[in-house]
Amino acid sequence: MQTRITETFLNSTQGQEADAILRSCVHCGFCNATCPTYQLLSDELDGPRGRIYLIKQLLEGQTITDKTQTHLDRCLSCRSCETTCPSAVQYGRLVDIGRELLEQQVPRTAINHLQRFALRKLLPYPKRFLVFLKTGQWLRPLLPAPLQQHIPVAQKINRPQPHSVQARKMLLLQGCVQAIATPNTNVAAANILHKLGIELIDTSRAGCCGAVSQHLSAAPEALSFMRANIDAWWPYIEQGAEAIVITASGCGTMIKEYGHLLKHDAQYAYKATMISERAKDISEILSAEDMPVARIHPTVKHIAFQSPCSLQHAQQLNGVVESLLTRCGFTLAPVEDAHLCCGSAGTYSILQPKLSQQLLDNKLAALKKQTPELIISANIGCQLHLQSQADVPVKHWIELLDESFI
């Protein structure tokens, strides 16, 4: 694709990166075939190719309006288009840059600005979110049914996390929402790895991965979260920690991009690259281990797996969880259009409720087609989103594996 980026943007690192991405696009349109919003709205500007043109216009200095903002806001950042693209266009990075630049030029309504600000100041902070969640759970019986669905039921920790010393060490990302809403997920991961001779170190100084801020166009804030996490993890990396284990695929996607996002930071570039290389989804860790399948006795026969976009498209780990569970004796039902987003997409379900609901309805219909006893996922956002309206239990797949591991 030919570009005529303004000199102002070409003199910036963002502009240069965006220009290179734009030039790699051959505007073939294959991306639209797998774009969830294009399928729902049938509007070229609500597909990747149309959004690429809108970002190109922004960088070329053409007039932009709140309509441009609307079309970029509707993007889920699911990156399904990247899986389909024959030219390997880094669309996810391009849309982040476009949104950030657009945020500086097109003002938002006061209500929309406040909503986004509140999400940035609530979700990444577990103590703040805990107060909010506990209040919602306490008021839940008094709320209208539609609101009740969006407040997850309190989860009790089933068993304590093991603390005995093991020869092999890995770090554990607790996360923010997941640590409060579904604490059993990381406990289950620690239990399984402990049985494999791996000790998970909980680094309490590490916090939010930075994804909420990054995708709400608050890049400096996101970078602050990243640097704080690197500072928290680095001493353990120097002491020989093998990996950073992540059980939320959305967080894993973000941490694997630290090296790229901090490559111009002289103080953190090297450390960020090392962190990204050691960031592993729990499925990657277990797939590389010699799993004692004789000790795994599946407790549920009919299972449907919802593969999060952050796992299959962003991290390109499609089929890894499925293969691992199959090897351990589980039978997974086929799921139609498994590549399509469930509509959670971080804060998308809050900021774009109508589109999110349509995608959720479609995803649940596909997951329930084979009448599963259980739906499993690999990302906290997807799990809570599906849980809000599913009439069958929904949990993280690592919890299922832990329950079946003797």
C-alpha positions in Angstrom: 0.0 0.0 0.0 1.4 3.4 -1.0 1.5 6.0 1.8 2.0 9.8 2.1 2.5 10.1 5.8 3.0 13.7 7.0 6.5 14.8 8.0 5.4 15.2 11.6 4.4 11.6 11.9 7.3 10.3 9.9 9.6 12.0 12.4 8.1 10.0 15.2 8.8 6.4 16.1 5.0 5.7 16.1 4.6 7.2 12.7 7.5 5.2 11.3 6.2 2.0 12.7 2.7 2.7 11.4 4.0 3.5 8.0 5.9 0.2 7.7 2.8 -1.7 8.8 0.6 0.1 6.3 3.0 -0.5 3.4 2.9 -4.3 4.2 -0.9 -4.3 3.5 -1.9 -5.3 -0.1 -5.6 -4.5 0.7 -6.7 -7.9 -0.5 -9.7 -8.1 1.9 -9.1 -11.6 3.2 -9.1 -10.1 6.7 -12.8 -9.1 6.4 -13.8 -12.8 6.1 -12.8 -13.5 9.7 -13.6 -10.1 11.3 -16.4 -10.4 13.9 -17.6 -6.8 13.5 -17.6 -6.9 9.7 -19.7 -10.1 9.8 -22.2 -8.4 12.1 -22.4 -5.0 10.5 -21.4 -5.6 6.8 -19.7 -2.2 6.8 -16.3 -1.9 5.1 -15.2 0.6 7.8 -16.0 -1.9 10.5 -13.6 -4.4 9.1 -9.8 -4.4 9.2 -9.2 -3.2 5.7 -11.5 -0.2 6.2 -10.0 0.7 9.6 -6.5 0.5 8.0 -7.7 3.1 5.4 -9.0 5.3 8.3 -5.7 5.2 10.1 -3.9 5.9 6.8 -6.0 9.0 6.4 -5.2 10.1 9.9 -1.4 9.7 9.3 -1.7 11.5 6.0 -3.2 14.5 7.6 -6.7 14.2 6.2 -9.7 15.4 8.1 -10.9 13.0 10.7 -14.0 13.1 12.9 -15.8 11.2 15.7 -17.0 8.8 13.0 -13.4 7.6 12.6 -13.2 7.1 16.4 -16.5 5.1 16.4 -15.2 2.7 13.8 -11.9 2.2 15.6 -13.7 1.8 18.9 -15.8 -1.0 17.5 -12.7 -3.0 16.8 -12.3 -5.9 19.3 -8.5 -6.1 18.9 -9.2 -9.8 18.6 -6.5 -10.1 15.8 -8.4 -12.8 14.0 -7.5 -10.8 10.9 -3.8 -11.3 11.6 -4.3 -15.1 11.5 -6.0 -14.8 8.1 -3.7 -12.1 6.5 -1.4 -13.5 3.8 0.9 -10.5 4.2 1.4 -10.8 8.0 0.1 -7.2 8.6 0.6 -6.3 12.2 -2.9 -4.9 12.5 -3.2 -5.1 16.3 -0.2 -2.8 16.7 -1.5 -0.5 14.0 -4.9 -0.1 15.6 -3.3 0.7 19.0 -1.2 3.4 17.3 -4.2 4.8 15.4 -6.4 4.9 18.5 -3.7 6.7 20.6 -3.1 9.3 17.9 -6.9 9.8 17.4 -7.4 10.2 21.1 -5.1 13.3 20.9 -7.1 14.9 18.1 -10.8 14.0 18.6 -12.4 14.8 21.9 -14.7 12.3 23.6 -18.0 13.1 25.3 -17.7 13.8 29.0 -19.6 10.6 29.8 -17.4 8.4 27.5 -14.2 10.0 28.9 -15.3 9.4 32.5 -16.2 5.8 31.7 -12.9 5.0 30.2 -11.0 6.8 33.0 -13.0 4.9 35.6 -12.1 1.6 34.0 -8.4 2.5 33.9 -8.5 3.5 37.6 -10.5 0.5 38.8 -9.7 -2.8 36.9 -5.9 -2.8 37.2 -5.9 -2.4 41.0 -7.0 -5.5 42.9 -7.8 -3.8 46.2 -10.0 -1.2 44.5 -11.7 -3.8 42.3 -12.2 -6.1 45.4 -14.3 -3.3 47.1 -16.3 -2.8 43.9 -16.9 -6.5 43.4 -17.8 -7.2 47.0 -20.3 -4.3 47.0 -21.9 -5.6 43.8 -22.1 -9.2 45.2 -23.7 -7.9 48.4 -26.3 -5.9 46.4 -26.8 -8.6 43.7 -30.1 -10.0 45.0 -31.6 -6.5 44.9 -30.5 -5.6 41.4 -32.4 -6.2 38.1 -31.7 -9.5 36.4 -29.6 -7.9 33.5 -27.3 -6.3 36.1 -27.1 -9.4 38.2 -25.7 -11.3 35.2 -22.7 -9.1 35.0 -21.7 -9.6 38.7 -19.8 -12.9 39.2 -20.7 -15.0 42.2 -18.0 -15.0 44.9 -15.6 -17.9 44.4 -14.3 -19.7 47.4 -10.7 -21.1 47.3 -11.1 -24.9 47.1 -7.6 -25.7 48.4 -4.5 -23.9 49.7 -1.7 -23.2 47.3 1.4 -25.4 47.9 4.4 -23.7 49.4 7.0 -26.4 49.7 10.4 -25.7 48.1 11.1 -27.3 44.7 14.3 -27.3 42.7 12.8 -25.7 39.7 11.4 -22.1 40.0 9.0 -20.1 37.9 7.2 -16.8 38.5 3.5 -16.5 38.7 1.5 -13.5 37.4 -1.4 -13.1 39.8 -3.2 -10.6 37.6 -5.7 -8.1 38.7 -9.4 -9.1 38.0 -8.5 -12.8 38.0 -6.8 -12.7 41.4 -10.1 -11.3 42.9 -12.8 -12.9 40.8 -11.5 -16.4 40.2 -8.6 -17.1 42.7 -8.9 -20.9 42.1 -7.3 -20.5 38.7 -3.8 -19.7 39.9 -4.1 -22.1 42.8 -4.9 -24.9 40.3 -1.9 -23.9 38.2 0.4 -24.0 41.3 -1.0 -27.4 42.4 -0.3 -29.0 39.0 3.2 -27.5 38.6 4.1 -28.5 42.1 3.2 -32.1 41.2 5.7 -31.8 38.3 8.4 -30.5 40.6 8.1 -26.8 39.8 7.6 -24.1 42.5 5.6 -21.1 41.5 6.9 -17.9 43.1 4.2 -15.3 43.8 5.8 -11.9 43.2 3.4 -9.6 45.0 5.2 -6.4 43.8 4.1 -7.2 40.2 0.7 -5.8 39.2 -1.5 -5.3 36.2 0.2 -6.3 32.9 -0.7 -2.9 31.4 -3.3 -4.2 28.8 -6.2 -2.2 30.1 -4.3 1.1 29.8 -2.7 0.1 26.5 -6.0 -0.7 24.8 -7.7 2.4 26.2 -5.0 4.6 24.5 -3.2 5.5 27.7 0.3 4.3 26.5 2.4 6.1 29.1 0.3 4.6 31.9 0.7 1.2 30.3 4.5 1.5 30.1 4.6 2.4 33.8 2.8 -0.9 34.7 5.3 -2.7 32.4 8.4 -1.1 34.0 7.0 -1.9 37.5 6.5 -5.5 36.6 10.0 -5.8 35.1 11.5 -4.3 38.3 9.5 -6.9 40.4 10.5 -9.9 38.3 14.1 -9.1 37.3 15.8 -10.2 40.6 14.2 -13.6 40.2 15.2 -13.8 36.6 18.8 -13.2 37.6 18.4 -15.9 40.2 17.4 -18.4 37.6 13.6 -18.4 37.4 12.8 -20.4 34.2 9.6 -18.6 33.1 6.8 -16.3 34.0 3.7 -18.4 34.1 0.5 -16.7 32.9 -3.0 -18.3 33.2 -4.9 -15.4 31.6 -4.1 -15.4 27.9 -4.9 -11.7 27.5 -2.2 -10.8 30.0 0.2 -13.2 28.3 -0.3 -11.4 25.0 0.6 -8.1 26.6 3.7 -9.4 28.5 5.0 -11.0 25.3 4.9 -7.6 23.7 7.0 -5.8 26.4 10.2 -6.2 24.4 8.6 -4.5 21.4 6.9 -1.7 23.3 9.9 -0.8 25.4 12.6 -1.3 22.7 13.3 2.5 22.6 13.7 2.7 26.4 17.5 2.5 27.0 17.0 1.5 30.7 14.4 -1.3 30.1 14.8 -2.5 26.5 17.1 -5.5 27.3 15.2 -6.5 30.4 11.9 -6.2 28.6 13.1 -8.5 25.8 14.2 -11.1 28.4 10.9 -10.9 30.2 8.9 -11.3 26.9 11.0 -14.4 26.0 10.2 -15.9 29.4 6.5 -15.1 29.4 4.6 -18.4 28.9 1.0 -19.4 28.9 0.4 -22.2 31.3 -0.5 -24.4 28.3 3.0 -23.9 26.8 4.6 -24.9 30.1 2.6 -28.1 30.5 2.9 -29.1 26.9 6.7 -29.1 27.3 6.6 -31.2 30.4 6.3 -35.0 30.7 2.7 -35.1 31.9 1.9 -38.2 34.0 -1.3 -39.0 32.2 -1.9 -42.1 34.3 -2.6 -39.8 37.2 -5.2 -37.8 35.3 -8.8 -39.2 35.5 -11.2 -36.9 33.6 -14.2 -36.1 35.8 -16.4 -34.6 33.0 -17.3 -36.3 29.7 -18.7 -33.6 27.5 -16.7 -30.4 27.3 -16.7 -27.4 25.0 -13.5 -25.3 24.8 -13.7 -21.6 24.0 -10.3 -20.7 22.6 -9.7 -17.0 23.5 -8.6 -14.7 20.7 -5.6 -13.7 22.7 -4.5 -17.3 22.8 -5.2 -18.4 19.2 -4.7 -15.2 17.3 -2.4 -13.0 19.3 -0.1 -15.7 20.8 -0.7 -18.1 17.9 -1.3 -21.0 20.3 -4.3 -22.4 18.6 -4.8 -26.1 19.4 -2.2 -26.2 22.2 -4.8 -26.5 25.0 -6.9 -28.8 23.0 -4.0 -31.2 22.3 -2.9 -31.2 25.9 -6.4 -32.0 27.2 -6.9 -34.7 24.6 -3.5 -36.3 25.6 -4.7 -36.3 29.2 -7.9 -38.2 28.2 -10.5 -35.5 27.8 -12.9 -35.4 24.9 -13.7 -32.0 23.5 -16.8 -31.2 21.4 -16.3 -29.6 18.0 -17.2 -25.8 18.1 -18.3 -24.0 15.0 -16.6 -20.7 14.1 -14.1 -21.3 16.9 -12.0 -18.4 15.5 -14.6 -15.8 16.3 -14.5 -13.6 19.4 -16.9 -14.1 22.3 -17.3 -10.4 22.7 -15.5 -9.9 26.0 -12.3 -8.4 24.6 -11.1 -6.7 27.7 -13.3 -3.6 28.4 -15.2 -4.1 25.1 -18.2 -5.7 26.8 -18.6 -2.6 28.9 -17.9 0.0 26.2 -19.7 -1.7 23.3 -22.5 -3.7 25.0 -24.7 -4.2 22.0 -22.1 -5.7 19.7 -20.6 -7.6 22.6 -24.0 -9.2 23.4 -24.5 -10.3 19.8 -21.1 -11.9 19.8 -21.8 -13.6 23.1 -25.1 -15.0 21.9 -23.4 -16.4 18.8 -20.6 -17.9 20.8 -22.8 -19.5 23.4 -25.0 -21.0 20.7 -21.9 -22.6 19.1 -20.4 -23.8 22.4 -23.8 -25.4 23.5 -24.6 -27.0 20.2 -23.2 -30.4 21.4 -24.9 -30.0 24.8 -21.7 -30.0 26.9 -21.7 -30.5 30.7 -19.0 -27.8 31.0 -17.6 -24.9 29.1 -13.9 -24.1 29.6 -11.8 -21.2 28.6 -8.2 -19.9 29.0 -8.8 -16.2 29.8 -10.5 -14.5 32.7 -12.4 -12.0 30.6 -13.9 -14.6 28.4 -14.7 -16.8 31.3 -16.7 -14.2 33.2 -18.4 -13.0 30.0 -19.6 -16.5 29.1 -20.5 -17.2 32.7 -22.8 -14.1 32.7 -25.4 -15.9 30.5 -24.4 -19.5 30.2 -26.8 -22.1 31.7 -23.9 -24.6 32.1 -20.9 -24.2 34.3 -17.9 -22.2 32.9 -14.4 -22.4 34.3 -10.7 -22.1 33.4 -9.4 -25.3 31.8 -6.5 -25.5 34.4 -9.1 -25.9 37.2 -10.6 -28.9 35.3 -7.2 -30.5 34.9 -6.3 -29.9 38.6 -9.6 -31.5 39.7 -8.8 -34.6 37.6 -5.2 -34.9 38.7 -4.6 -37.4 41.5 
